[in-house]
């Protein structure tokens, strides 16, 4: 009887270890205000090309002229590649105009809606039109 109990306990713990991270994943509408966008002009400080989401870090001036360090979450590299991005699309020092759906927490972070490079090239991972149709589970 003790052996069965131990095996059952180990099985439950194993299943929890596998499935809990899947439930912890957040949806876009949970973390970001998908009804509002913020446009910023900034300088790229880092472009992280990794799973589960590539991220853009940049410095932008606030309304008072103070430099603020921002971050933006995009999609997985495999998704970005299908829309023309590469790991070399952004480099530290690049000047960008970036539009984000801001964090609901009020932090300088957002879901990237579009990025316009200094040469005018535009990348649009999530447009305001498609954001309004996204469900909580989508990234």
N, CA, C and O atoms as CSV, one atom per row, in Angstrom:
chain,resi,resn,atom,element,x,y,z
A,1,UNK,N,N,0.820,-1.189,0.000
A,1,UNK,CA,C,0.000,0.000,0.000
A,1,UNK,C,C,0.871,1.263,0.000
A,1,UNK,O,O,0.587,2.214,-0.729
A,2,UNK,N,N,1.924,1.271,0.812
A,2,UNK,CA,C,2.805,2.438,0.856
A,2,UNK,C,C,3.483,2.649,-0.494
A,2,UNK,O,O,3.699,3.786,-0.914
A,3,UNK,N,N,3.813,1.565,-1.163
A,3,UNK,CA,C,4.470,1.649,-2.463
A,3,UNK,C,C,3.537,2.297,-3.486
A,3,UNK,O,O,3.977,3.143,-4.265
A,4,UNK,N,N,2.276,1.923,-3.498
A,4,UNK,CA,C,1.298,2.514,-4.417
A,4,UNK,C,C,1.111,4.005,-4.150
A,4,UNK,O,O,0.994,4.807,-5.076
A,5,UNK,N,N,1.085,4.353,-2.884
A,5,UNK,CA,C,0.922,5.745,-2.495
A,5,UNK,C,C,2.118,6.580,-2.970
A,5,UNK,O,O,1.950,7.691,-3.473
A,6,UNK,N,N,3.294,6.041,-2.806
A,6,UNK,CA,C,4.506,6.753,-3.244
A,6,UNK,C,C,4.528,6.918,-4.765
A,6,UNK,O,O,4.886,7.981,-5.273
A,7,UNK,N,N,4.151,5.887,-5.473
A,7,UNK,CA,C,4.122,5.952,-6.940
A,7,UNK,C,C,3.085,6.975,-7.397
A,7,UNK,O,O,3.343,7.760,-8.310
A,8,UNK,N,N,1.917,6.966,-6.765
A,8,UNK,CA,C,0.869,7.937,-7.112
A,8,UNK,C,C,1.331,9.360,-6.827
A,8,UNK,O,O,1.108,10.266,-7.630
A,9,UNK,N,N,1.965,9.550,-5.698
A,9,UNK,CA,C,2.462,10.870,-5.320
A,9,UNK,C,C,3.514,11.348,-6.327
A,9,UNK,O,O,3.485,12.498,-6.765
A,10,UNK,N,N,4.431,10.468,-6.683
A,10,UNK,CA,C,5.479,10.816,-7.646
A,10,UNK,C,C,4.868,11.155,-9.009
A,10,UNK,O,O,5.332,12.076,-9.682
A,11,UNK,N,N,3.848,10.429,-9.412
A,11,UNK,CA,C,3.175,10.686,-10.683
A,11,UNK,C,C,2.503,12.057,-10.678
A,11,UNK,O,O,2.608,12.802,-11.653
A,12,UNK,N,N,1.824,12.389,-9.601
A,12,UNK,CA,C,1.163,13.693,-9.496
A,12,UNK,C,C,2.192,14.825,-9.532
A,12,UNK,O,O,1.999,15.818,-10.234
A,13,UNK,N,N,3.270,14.679,-8.786
A,13,UNK,CA,C,4.325,15.695,-8.776
A,13,UNK,C,C,4.931,15.853,-10.167
A,13,UNK,O,O,5.174,16.970,-10.622
A,14,UNK,N,N,5.172,14.737,-10.832
A,14,UNK,CA,C,5.720,14.779,-12.187
A,14,UNK,C,C,4.797,15.489,-13.163
A,14,UNK,O,O,5.253,16.290,-13.979
A,15,UNK,N,N,3.516,15.206,-13.089
A,15,UNK,CA,C,2.552,15.864,-13.975
A,15,UNK,C,C,2.471,17.364,-13.693
A,15,UNK,O,O,2.391,18.169,-14.621
A,16,UNK,N,N,2.492,17.733,-12.433
A,16,UNK,CA,C,2.463,19.153,-12.080
A,16,UNK,C,C,3.704,19.875,-12.605
A,16,UNK,O,O,3.618,21.002,-13.093
A,17,UNK,N,N,4.838,19.224,-12.501
A,17,UNK,CA,C,6.084,19.836,-12.973
A,17,UNK,C,C,6.050,20.078,-14.480
A,17,UNK,O,O,6.638,21.044,-14.969
A,18,UNK,N,N,5.371,19.213,-15.209
A,18,UNK,CA,C,5.301,19.342,-16.660
A,18,UNK,C,C,4.231,20.354,-17.083
A,18,UNK,O,O,4.473,21.151,-17.990
A,19,UNK,N,N,3.064,20.340,-16.452
A,19,UNK,CA,C,1.950,21.150,-16.922
A,19,UNK,C,C,1.831,22.537,-16.305
A,19,UNK,O,O,1.245,23.417,-16.934
A,20,UNK,N,N,2.343,22.770,-15.140
A,20,UNK,CA,C,2.216,24.094,-14.502
A,20,UNK,C,C,2.828,25.219,-15.328
A,20,UNK,O,O,2.205,26.274,-15.448
A,21,UNK,N,N,4.019,25.046,-15.904
A,21,UNK,CA,C,4.565,26.150,-16.705
A,21,UNK,C,C,3.664,26.540,-17.882
A,21,UNK,O,O,3.630,27.709,-18.266
A,22,UNK,N,N,2.951,25.600,-18.448
A,22,UNK,CA,C,2.058,25.912,-19.563
A,22,UNK,C,C,0.922,26.825,-19.111
A,22,UNK,O,O,0.512,27.709,-19.862
A,23,UNK,N,N,0.415,26.630,-17.917
A,23,UNK,CA,C,-0.658,27.472,-17.414
A,23,UNK,C,C,-0.161,28.834,-16.961
A,23,UNK,O,O,-0.951,29.772,-16.853
A,24,UNK,N,N,1.111,28.960,-16.697
A,24,UNK,CA,C,1.663,30.224,-16.232
A,24,UNK,C,C,1.844,31.233,-17.358
A,24,UNK,O,O,1.999,32.423,-17.083
A,25,UNK,N,N,1.829,30.801,-18.609
A,25,UNK,CA,C,2.042,31.699,-19.742
A,25,UNK,C,C,0.906,32.720,-19.808
A,25,UNK,O,O,-0.266,32.353,-19.735
A,26,UNK,N,N,1.249,33.986,-19.946
A,26,UNK,CA,C,0.262,35.047,-19.965
A,26,UNK,C,C,-0.189,35.358,-21.381
A,26,UNK,O,O,0.512,35.066,-22.350
A,27,UNK,N,N,-1.353,35.946,-21.488
A,27,UNK,CA,C,-1.850,36.416,-22.769
A,27,UNK,C,C,-1.566,37.892,-22.922
A,27,UNK,O,O,-1.333,38.594,-21.938
A,28,UNK,N,N,-1.585,38.362,-24.152
A,28,UNK,CA,C,-1.273,39.763,-24.427
A,28,UNK,C,C,-2.207,40.720,-23.708
A,28,UNK,O,O,-1.762,41.731,-23.165
A,29,UNK,N,N,-3.513,40.408,-23.698
A,29,UNK,CA,C,-4.461,41.344,-23.103
A,29,UNK,C,C,-4.387,41.369,-21.581
A,29,UNK,O,O,-4.935,42.277,-20.955
A,30,UNK,N,N,-3.728,40.399,-20.982
A,30,UNK,CA,C,-3.538,40.392,-19.536
A,30,UNK,C,C,-2.463,41.404,-19.156
A,30,UNK,O,O,-2.634,42.149,-18.191
A,31,UNK,N,N,-1.379,41.441,-19.885
A,31,UNK,CA,C,-0.221,42.268,-19.536
A,31,UNK,C,C,-0.204,43.637,-20.197
A,31,UNK,O,O,0.374,44.576,-19.650
A,32,UNK,N,N,-0.826,43.767,-21.365
A,32,UNK,CA,C,-0.704,44.994,-22.145
A,32,UNK,C,C,-2.076,45.585,-22.456
A,32,UNK,O,O,-3.060,44.860,-22.603
A,33,UNK,N,N,-2.124,46.910,-22.553
A,33,UNK,CA,C,-3.348,47.612,-22.922
A,33,UNK,C,C,-3.435,47.622,-24.443
A,33,UNK,O,O,-2.808,48.456,-25.098
A,34,UNK,N,N,-4.209,46.699,-25.007
A,34,UNK,CA,C,-4.293,46.547,-26.460
A,34,UNK,C,C,-5.213,47.565,-27.123
A,34,UNK,O,O,-5.400,47.538,-28.339
A,35,UNK,N,N,-5.783,48.460,-26.328
A,35,UNK,CA,C,-6.629,49.512,-26.882
A,35,UNK,C,C,-5.877,50.840,-26.980
A,35,UNK,O,O,-6.431,51.830,-27.458
A,36,UNK,N,N,-4.621,50.868,-26.533
A,36,UNK,CA,C,-3.838,52.100,-26.495
A,36,UNK,C,C,-2.438,51.824,-27.040
A,36,UNK,O,O,-1.864,50.769,-26.771
A,37,UNK,N,N,-1.893,52.762,-27.800
A,37,UNK,CA,C,-0.512,52.625,-28.263
A,37,UNK,C,C,0.288,53.856,-27.835
A,37,UNK,O,O,-0.260,54.942,-27.641
A,38,UNK,N,N,1.581,53.658,-27.695
A,38,UNK,CA,C,2.517,54.731,-27.364
A,38,UNK,C,C,3.607,54.695,-28.424
A,38,UNK,O,O,4.224,53.654,-28.654
A,39,UNK,N,N,3.848,55.856,-29.082
A,39,UNK,CA,C,4.915,55.945,-30.083
A,39,UNK,C,C,6.108,56.651,-29.468
A,39,UNK,O,O,5.968,57.708,-28.853
A,40,UNK,N,N,7.283,56.062,-29.638
A,40,UNK,CA,C,8.509,56.598,-29.066
A,40,UNK,C,C,9.605,56.628,-30.120
A,40,UNK,O,O,9.670,55.753,-30.983
A,41,UNK,N,N,10.457,57.628,-30.048
A,41,UNK,CA,C,11.665,57.675,-30.867
A,41,UNK,C,C,12.809,57.350,-29.929
A,41,UNK,O,O,12.943,57.957,-28.866
A,42,UNK,N,N,13.633,56.393,-30.323
A,42,UNK,CA,C,14.687,55.986,-29.417
A,42,UNK,C,C,15.893,55.391,-30.102
A,42,UNK,O,O,15.978,55.309,-31.328
A,43,UNK,N,N,16.826,54.979,-29.257
A,43,UNK,CA,C,18.069,54.361,-29.697
A,43,UNK,C,C,18.126,52.952,-29.138
A,43,UNK,O,O,18.023,52.755,-27.928
A,44,UNK,N,N,18.289,51.978,-30.008
A,44,UNK,CA,C,18.361,50.580,-29.586
A,44,UNK,C,C,19.589,50.372,-28.704
A,44,UNK,O,O,20.693,50.792,-29.051
A,45,UNK,N,N,19.386,49.721,-27.561
A,45,UNK,CA,C,20.511,49.369,-26.693
A,45,UNK,C,C,20.792,47.869,-26.755
A,45,UNK,O,O,21.919,47.430,-26.531
A,46,UNK,N,N,19.739,47.077,-27.066
A,46,UNK,CA,C,19.922,45.624,-27.161
A,46,UNK,C,C,18.741,45.016,-27.912
A,46,UNK,O,O,17.601,45.454,-27.756
A,47,UNK,N,N,19.024,44.010,-28.722
A,47,UNK,CA,C,17.989,43.241,-29.407
A,47,UNK,C,C,18.237,41.778,-29.057
A,47,UNK,O,O,19.232,41.185,-29.475
A,48,UNK,N,N,17.324,41.211,-28.290
A,48,UNK,CA,C,17.474,39.831,-27.813
A,48,UNK,C,C,16.646,38.919,-28.711
A,48,UNK,O,O,15.416,38.955,-28.684
A,49,UNK,N,N,17.324,38.111,-29.495
A,49,UNK,CA,C,16.706,37.200,-30.463
A,49,UNK,C,C,16.643,35.819,-29.810
A,49,UNK,O,O,17.513,34.981,-30.047
A,50,UNK,N,N,15.623,35.580,-28.995
A,50,UNK,CA,C,15.534,34.302,-28.287
A,50,UNK,C,C,14.078,33.938,-28.022
A,50,UNK,O,O,13.182,34.779,-28.099
A,51,UNK,N,N,13.873,32.687,-27.713
A,51,UNK,CA,C,12.548,32.196,-27.360
A,51,UNK,C,C,12.306,32.407,-25.880
A,51,UNK,O,O,13.281,32.417,-25.129
A,52,UNK,N,N,11.100,32.575,-25.408
A,52,UNK,CA,C,9.878,32.460,-26.199
A,52,UNK,C,C,9.503,33.737,-26.952
A,52,UNK,O,O,8.668,33.681,-27.854
A,53,UNK,N,N,10.096,34.888,-26.608
A,53,UNK,CA,C,9.790,36.143,-27.283
A,53,UNK,C,C,11.075,36.930,-27.489
A,53,UNK,O,O,11.866,37.084,-26.559
A,54,UNK,N,N,11.285,37.423,-28.692
A,54,UNK,CA,C,12.404,38.342,-28.910
A,54,UNK,C,C,12.053,39.652,-28.207
A,54,UNK,O,O,10.878,39.996,-28.074
A,55,UNK,N,N,13.071,40.376,-27.760
A,55,UNK,CA,C,12.833,41.625,-27.041
A,55,UNK,C,C,13.741,42.725,-27.563
A,55,UNK,O,O,14.883,42.486,-27.956
A,56,UNK,N,N,13.201,43.936,-27.555
A,56,UNK,CA,C,13.943,45.117,-27.979
A,56,UNK,C,C,14.081,46.028,-26.763
A,56,UNK,O,O,13.093,46.348,-26.102
A,57,UNK,N,N,15.304,46.438,-26.476
A,57,UNK,CA,C,15.546,47.397,-25.404
A,57,UNK,C,C,16.076,48.668,-26.041
A,57,UNK,O,O,16.924,48.619,-26.932
A,58,UNK,N,N,15.576,49.804,-25.581
A,58,UNK,CA,C,15.952,51.066,-26.203
A,58,UNK,C,C,15.801,52.210,-25.208
A,58,UNK,O,O,15.074,52.107,-24.220
A,59,UNK,N,N,16.501,53.295,-25.492
A,59,UNK,CA,C,16.404,54.505,-24.687
A,59,UNK,C,C,15.580,55.523,-25.454
A,59,UNK,O,O,15.793,55.738,-26.647
A,60,UNK,N,N,14.629,56.154,-24.755
A,60,UNK,CA,C,13.785,57.182,-25.354
A,60,UNK,C,C,13.579,58.297,-24.338
A,60,UNK,O,O,13.597,58.060,-23.131
A,61,UNK,N,N,13.385,59.503,-24.830
A,61,UNK,CA,C,13.154,60.633,-23.933
A,61,UNK,C,C,11.674,60.728,-23.570
A,61,UNK,O,O,10.796,60.531,-24.411
A,62,UNK,N,N,11.418,61.035,-22.291
A,62,UNK,CA,C,10.040,61.237,-21.850
A,62,UNK,C,C,9.620,62.675,-22.132
A,62,UNK,O,O,10.386,63.431,-22.728
A,63,UNK,N,N,8.426,63.062,-21.718
A,63,UNK,CA,C,7.892,64.398,-21.991
A,63,UNK,C,C,8.758,65.515,-21.403
A,63,UNK,O,O,8.759,66.633,-21.920
A,64,UNK,N,N,9.491,65.220,-20.331
A,64,UNK,CA,C,10.355,66.212,-19.694
A,64,UNK,C,C,11.769,66.219,-20.277
A,64,UNK,O,O,12.616,66.995,-19.834
A,65,UNK,N,N,12.026,65.377,-21.250
A,65,UNK,CA,C,13.344,65.321,-21.882
A,65,UNK,C,C,14.327,64.394,-21.191
A,65,UNK,O,O,15.498,64.346,-21.567
A,66,UNK,N,N,13.870,63.654,-20.183
A,66,UNK,CA,C,14.733,62.696,-19.484
A,66,UNK,C,C,14.781,61.377,-20.248
A,66,UNK,O,O,13.758,60.903,-20.741
A,67,UNK,N,N,15.957,60.790,-20.345
A,67,UNK,CA,C,16.103,59.510,-21.035
A,67,UNK,C,C,15.571,58.392,-20.136
A,67,UNK,O,O,15.927,58.290,-18.962
A,68,UNK,N,N,14.716,57.566,-20.718
A,68,UNK,CA,C,14.122,56.452,-19.997
A,68,UNK,C,C,14.422,55.166,-20.760
A,68,UNK,O,O,14.295,55.121,-21.984
A,69,UNK,N,N,14.816,54.133,-20.044
A,69,UNK,CA,C,15.123,52.843,-20.666
A,69,UNK,C,C,13.828,52.053,-20.812
A,69,UNK,O,O,13.140,51.787,-19.827
A,70,UNK,N,N,13.503,51.682,-22.041
A,70,UNK,CA,C,12.285,50.958,-22.361
A,70,UNK,C,C,12.609,49.547,-22.840
A,70,UNK,O,O,13.740,49.246,-23.221
A,71,UNK,N,N,11.607,48.705,-22.812
A,71,UNK,CA,C,11.708,47.371,-23.372
A,71,UNK,C,C,10.437,47.045,-24.124
A,71,UNK,O,O,9.357,47.532,-23.789
A,72,UNK,N,N,10.575,46.220,-25.138
A,72,UNK,CA,C,9.413,45.795,-25.908
A,72,UNK,C,C,9.500,44.318,-26.227
A,72,UNK,O,O,10.545,43.809,-26.634
A,73,UNK,N,N,8.387,43.645,-26.034
A,73,UNK,CA,C,8.303,42.215,-26.314
A,73,UNK,C,C,7.700,42.021,-27.699
A,73,UNK,O,O,6.738,42.696,-28.065
A,74,UNK,N,N,8.264,41.103,-28.460
A,74,UNK,CA,C,7.714,40.764,-29.770
A,74,UNK,C,C,7.339,39.282,-29.755
A,74,UNK,O,O,7.097,38.700,-28.698
A,75,UNK,N,N,7.296,38.698,-30.917
A,75,UNK,CA,C,6.982,37.277,-31.034
A,75,UNK,C,C,8.252,36.437,-30.978
A,75,UNK,O,O,9.355,36.962,-30.832
A,76,UNK,N,N,8.079,35.149,-31.095
A,76,UNK,CA,C,9.206,34.221,-31.170
A,76,UNK,C,C,9.972,34.485,-32.465
A,76,UNK,O,O,9.379,34.907,-33.458
A,77,UNK,N,N,11.278,34.242,-32.465
A,77,UNK,CA,C,12.064,34.451,-33.684
A,77,UNK,C,C,11.497,33.736,-34.913
A,77,UNK,O,O,11.555,34.278,-36.017
A,78,UNK,N,N,10.957,32.546,-34.742
A,78,UNK,CA,C,10.407,31.824,-35.909
A,78,UNK,C,C,9.246,32.585,-36.531
A,78,UNK,O,O,9.100,32.582,-37.753
A,79,UNK,N,N,8.432,33.225,-35.733
A,79,UNK,CA,C,7.314,34.024,-36.237
A,79,UNK,C,C,7.834,35.307,-36.875
A,79,UNK,O,O,7.365,35.702,-37.942
A,80,UNK,N,N,8.797,35.958,-36.229
A,80,UNK,CA,C,9.350,37.196,-36.775
A,80,UNK,C,C,10.031,36.966,-38.121
A,80,UNK,O,O,9.948,37.809,-39.014
A,81,UNK,N,N,10.699,35.834,-38.266
A,81,UNK,CA,C,11.380,35.509,-39.521
A,81,UNK,C,C,10.391,35.483,-40.684
A,81,UNK,O,O,10.714,35.915,-41.791
A,82,UNK,N,N,9.189,34.975,-40.430
A,82,UNK,CA,C,8.173,34.908,-41.488
A,82,UNK,C,C,7.679,36.286,-41.908
A,82,UNK,O,O,7.073,36.425,-42.970
A,83,UNK,N,N,7.930,37.311,-41.086
A,83,UNK,CA,C,7.498,38.664,-41.444
A,83,UNK,C,C,8.667,39.566,-41.825
A,83,UNK,O,O,8.522,40.788,-41.880
A,84,UNK,N,N,9.839,38.956,-42.091
A,84,UNK,CA,C,10.967,39.714,-42.605
A,84,UNK,C,C,12.051,40.090,-41.607
A,84,UNK,O,O,13.056,40.689,-41.992
A,85,UNK,N,N,11.876,39.758,-40.353
A,85,UNK,CA,C,12.891,40.077,-39.350
A,85,UNK,C,C,14.028,39.062,-39.400
A,85,UNK,O,O,13.839,37.918,-39.812
A,86,UNK,N,N,15.199,39.496,-38.980
A,86,UNK,CA,C,16.331,38.590,-38.740
A,86,UNK,C,C,16.971,39.017,-37.429
A,86,UNK,O,O,16.615,40.047,-36.857
A,87,UNK,N,N,17.924,38.211,-36.959
A,87,UNK,CA,C,18.585,38.590,-35.707
A,87,UNK,C,C,19.464,39.824,-35.888
A,87,UNK,O,O,19.961,40.386,-34.911
A,88,UNK,N,N,19.655,40.245,-37.142
A,88,UNK,CA,C,20.461,41.436,-37.422
A,88,UNK,C,C,19.598,42.642,-37.820
A,88,UNK,O,O,20.129,43.668,-38.246
A,89,UNK,N,N,18.280,42.524,-37.685
A,89,UNK,CA,C,17.389,43.632,-38.054
A,89,UNK,C,C,17.695,44.869,-37.227
A,89,UNK,O,O,17.679,45.985,-37.748
A,90,UNK,N,N,17.973,44.682,-35.945
A,90,UNK,CA,C,18.276,45.802,-35.048
A,90,UNK,C,C,19.630,45.592,-34.396
A,90,UNK,O,O,20.001,44.477,-34.029
A,91,UNK,N,N,20.363,46.696,-34.260
A,91,UNK,CA,C,21.680,46.655,-33.607
A,91,UNK,C,C,21.754,47.796,-32.608
A,91,UNK,O,O,21.098,48.820,-32.795
A,92,UNK,N,N,22.541,47.640,-31.549
A,92,UNK,CA,C,22.723,48.761,-30.622
A,92,UNK,C,C,23.182,50.006,-31.383
A,92,UNK,O,O,24.070,49.945,-32.233
A,93,UNK,N,N,22.559,51.122,-31.055
A,93,UNK,CA,C,22.873,52.386,-31.722
A,93,UNK,C,C,21.898,52.750,-32.821
A,93,UNK,O,O,21.840,53.911,-33.225
A,94,UNK,N,N,21.116,51.776,-33.325
A,94,UNK,CA,C,20.130,52.077,-34.364
A,94,UNK,C,C,19.077,53.042,-33.827
A,94,UNK,O,O,18.605,52.907,-32.699
A,95,UNK,N,N,18.719,54.025,-34.666
A,95,UNK,CA,C,17.644,54.956,-34.332
A,95,UNK,C,C,16.336,54.345,-34.842
A,95,UNK,O,O,16.248,53.925,-35.995
A,96,UNK,N,N,15.330,54.300,-33.980
A,96,UNK,CA,C,14.045,53.708,-34.355
A,96,UNK,C,C,12.893,54.585,-33.877
A,96,UNK,O,O,13.014,55.376,-32.941
A,97,UNK,N,N,11.786,54.406,-34.560
A,97,UNK,CA,C,10.505,54.906,-34.064
A,97,UNK,C,C,9.710,53.648,-33.784
A,97,UNK,O,O,9.455,52.850,-34.686
A,98,UNK,N,N,9.321,53.472,-32.542
A,98,UNK,CA,C,8.673,52.229,-32.131
A,98,UNK,C,C,7.321,52.538,-31.505
A,98,UNK,O,O,7.182,53.479,-30.723
A,99,UNK,N,N,6.346,51.745,-31.856
A,99,UNK,CA,C,5.016,51.875,-31.275
A,99,UNK,C,C,4.742,50.608,-30.475
A,99,UNK,O,O,4.897,49.493,-30.974
A,100,UNK,N,N,4.331,50.800,-29.224
A,100,UNK,CA,C,4.061,49.664,-28.349
A,100,UNK,C,C,2.670,49.784,-27.738
A,100,UNK,O,O,2.134,50.880,-27.582
A,101,UNK,N,N,2.102,48.635,-27.399
A,101,UNK,CA,C,0.932,48.582,-26.537
A,101,UNK,C,C,1.516,48.580,-25.128
A,101,UNK,O,O,2.217,47.637,-24.763
A,102,UNK,N,N,1.246,49.617,-24.323
A,102,UNK,CA,C,1.944,49.748,-23.044
A,102,UNK,C,C,1.546,48.711,-22.000
A,102,UNK,O,O,0.457,48.138,-22.036
A,103,UNK,N,N,2.465,48.496,-21.078
A,103,UNK,CA,C,2.227,47.608,-19.951
A,103,UNK,C,C,1.088,48.155,-19.102
A,103,UNK,O,O,1.025,49.359,-18.852
A,104,UNK,N,N,0.198,47.293,-18.661
A,104,UNK,CA,C,-0.875,47.705,-17.761
A,104,UNK,C,C,-0.325,48.056,-16.384
A,104,UNK,O,O,-0.979,48.759,-15.613
A,105,UNK,N,N,0.878,47.569,-16.072
A,105,UNK,CA,C,1.494,47.843,-14.771
A,105,UNK,C,C,2.107,49.243,-14.716
A,105,UNK,O,O,2.512,49.691,-13.643
A,106,UNK,N,N,2.182,49.939,-15.851
A,106,UNK,CA,C,2.738,51.276,-15.876
A,106,UNK,C,C,4.249,51.330,-16.034
A,106,UNK,O,O,4.833,52.413,-16.007
A,107,UNK,N,N,4.885,50.186,-16.197
A,107,UNK,CA,C,6.340,50.158,-16.378
A,107,UNK,C,C,6.682,50.538,-17.824
A,107,UNK,O,O,5.831,50.429,-18.707
A,108,UNK,N,N,7.912,50.980,-18.069
A,108,UNK,CA,C,8.318,51.341,-19.433
A,108,UNK,C,C,8.598,50.091,-20.276
A,108,UNK,O,O,9.737,49.814,-20.652
A,109,UNK,N,N,7.550,49.365,-20.551
A,109,UNK,CA,C,7.651,48.113,-21.293
A,109,UNK,C,C,6.353,47.946,-22.064
A,109,UNK,O,O,5.300,48.400,-21.616
A,110,UNK,N,N,6.421,47.293,-23.224
A,110,UNK,CA,C,5.207,47.090,-23.987
A,110,UNK,C,C,5.328,45.974,-25.002
A,110,UNK,O,O,6.406,45.426,-25.234
A,111,UNK,N,N,4.209,45.656,-25.593
A,111,UNK,CA,C,4.145,44.699,-26.690
A,111,UNK,C,C,4.362,45.504,-27.968
A,111,UNK,O,O,3.621,46.449,-28.239
A,112,UNK,N,N,5.363,45.140,-28.747
A,112,UNK,CA,C,5.729,45.920,-29.934
A,112,UNK,C,C,4.648,45.796,-31.001
A,112,UNK,O,O,4.274,44.697,-31.411
A,113,UNK,N,N,4.156,46.954,-31.440
A,113,UNK,CA,C,3.181,47.015,-32.518
A,113,UNK,C,C,3.886,47.240,-33.854
A,113,UNK,O,O,3.578,46.581,-34.847
A,114,UNK,N,N,4.845,48.184,-33.867
A,114,UNK,CA,C,5.596,48.421,-35.101
A,114,UNK,C,C,6.942,49.050,-34.777
A,114,UNK,O,O,7.123,49.689,-33.741
A,115,UNK,N,N,7.877,48.849,-35.695
A,115,UNK,CA,C,9.202,49.451,-35.602
A,115,UNK,C,C,9.528,50.037,-36.969
A,115,UNK,O,O,9.419,49.359,-37.991
A,116,UNK,N,N,9.931,51.313,-36.976
A,116,UNK,CA,C,10.358,51.957,-38.212
A,116,UNK,C,C,11.830,52.299,-38.042
A,116,UNK,O,O,12.215,53.008,-37.113
A,117,UNK,N,N,12.654,51.779,-38.962
A,117,UNK,CA,C,14.085,52.056,-38.932
A,117,UNK,C,C,14.374,53.431,-39.518
A,117,UNK,O,O,13.511,54.034,-40.157
A,118,UNK,N,N,15.585,53.923,-39.301
A,118,UNK,CA,C,15.984,55.247,-39.794
A,118,UNK,C,C,15.846,55.358,-41.312
A,118,UNK,O,O,15.591,56.445,-41.829
A,119,UNK,N,N,16.013,54.235,-42.040
A,119,UNK,CA,C,15.901,54.263,-43.509
A,119,UNK,C,C,14.455,54.159,-43.993
A,119,UNK,O,O,14.204,54.111,-45.197
A,120,UNK,N,N,13.490,54.125,-43.041
A,120,UNK,CA,C,12.079,54.070,-43.403
A,120,UNK,C,C,11.491,52.675,-43.466
A,120,UNK,O,O,10.277,52.520,-43.601
A,121,UNK,N,N,12.340,51.651,-43.370
A,121,UNK,CA,C,11.848,50.279,-43.404
A,121,UNK,C,C,10.977,50.036,-42.178
A,121,UNK,O,O,11.372,50.358,-41.058
A,122,UNK,N,N,9.784,49.463,-42.394
A,122,UNK,CA,C,8.826,49.272,-41.305
A,122,UNK,C,C,8.537,47.793,-41.076
A,122,UNK,O,O,8.352,47.025,-42.020
A,123,UNK,N,N,8.501,47.413,-39.799
A,123,UNK,CA,C,8.157,46.057,-39.391
A,123,UNK,C,C,6.943,46.147,-38.482
A,123,UNK,O,O,6.925,46.947,-37.546
A,124,UNK,N,N,5.921,45.327,-38.752
A,124,UNK,CA,C,4.678,45.387,-37.981
A,124,UNK,C,C,4.321,43.999,-37.460
A,124,UNK,O,O,3.593,43.257,-38.119
A,125,UNK,N,N,4.836,43.641,-36.268
A,125,UNK,CA,C,4.466,42.332,-35.716
A,125,UNK,C,C,3.004,42.263,-35.284
A,125,UNK,O,O,2.346,41.248,-35.508
A,126,UNK,N,N,2.477,43.343,-34.659
A,126,UNK,CA,C,1.084,43.352,-34.183
A,126,UNK,C,C,0.487,44.720,-34.471
A,126,UNK,O,O,0.868,45.706,-33.841
A,127,UNK,N,N,-0.438,44.792,-35.410
A,127,UNK,CA,C,-1.077,46.063,-35.708
A,127,UNK,C,C,-2.221,46.308,-34.722
A,127,UNK,O,O,-2.716,45.357,-34.117
A,128,UNK,N,N,-2.647,47.550,-34.548
A,128,UNK,CA,C,-3.789,47.816,-33.664
A,128,UNK,C,C,-5.038,47.059,-34.102
A,128,UNK,O,O,-5.847,46.655,-33.267
A,129,UNK,N,N,-5.195,46.866,-35.413
A,129,UNK,CA,C,-6.367,46.135,-35.913
A,129,UNK,C,C,-6.333,44.669,-35.485
A,129,UNK,O,O,-7.347,44.126,-35.047
A,130,UNK,N,N,-5.163,44.024,-35.610
A,130,UNK,CA,C,-5.106,42.618,-35.220
A,130,UNK,C,C,-5.067,42.466,-33.705
A,130,UNK,O,O,-5.484,41.431,-33.184
A,131,UNK,N,N,-4.578,43.471,-32.987
A,131,UNK,CA,C,-4.534,43.390,-31.517
A,131,UNK,C,C,-5.937,43.314,-30.947
A,131,UNK,O,O,-6.174,42.619,-29.960
A,132,UNK,N,N,-6.869,44.026,-31.565
A,132,UNK,CA,C,-8.235,44.045,-31.024
A,132,UNK,C,C,-8.937,42.704,-31.185
A,132,UNK,O,O,-9.942,42.454,-30.521
A,133,UNK,N,N,-8.423,41.832,-32.061
A,133,UNK,CA,C,-9.051,40.525,-32.261
A,133,UNK,C,C,-8.330,39.409,-31.527
A,133,UNK,O,O,-8.760,38.257,-31.584
A,134,UNK,N,N,-7.222,39.734,-30.827
A,134,UNK,CA,C,-6.443,38.718,-30.137
A,134,UNK,C,C,-7.168,38.234,-28.897
A,134,UNK,O,O,-7.888,38.995,-28.250
A,135,UNK,N,N,-6.979,36.974,-28.571
A,135,UNK,CA,C,-7.541,36.417,-27.342
A,135,UNK,C,C,-6.461,36.333,-26.277
A,135,UNK,O,O,-5.280,36.503,-26.579
A,136,UNK,N,N,-6.844,36.078,-25.055
A,136,UNK,CA,C,-5.898,36.048,-23.944
A,136,UNK,C,C,-4.775,35.045,-24.133
A,136,UNK,O,O,-3.686,35.262,-23.602
A,137,UNK,N,N,-4.979,33.980,-24.848
A,137,UNK,CA,C,-3.953,32.954,-24.986
A,137,UNK,C,C,-2.965,33.210,-26.101
A,137,UNK,O,O,-1.970,32.494,-26.221
A,138,UNK,N,N,-3.220,34.227,-26.928
A,138,UNK,CA,C,-2.348,34.448,-28.083
A,138,UNK,C,C,-1.121,35.245,-27.695
A,138,UNK,O,O,-1.161,36.101,-26.812
A,139,UNK,N,N,-0.026,34.941,-28.380
A,139,UNK,CA,C,1.222,35.710,-28.219
A,139,UNK,C,C,1.742,35.996,-29.560
A,139,UNK,O,O,2.787,36.632,-29.694
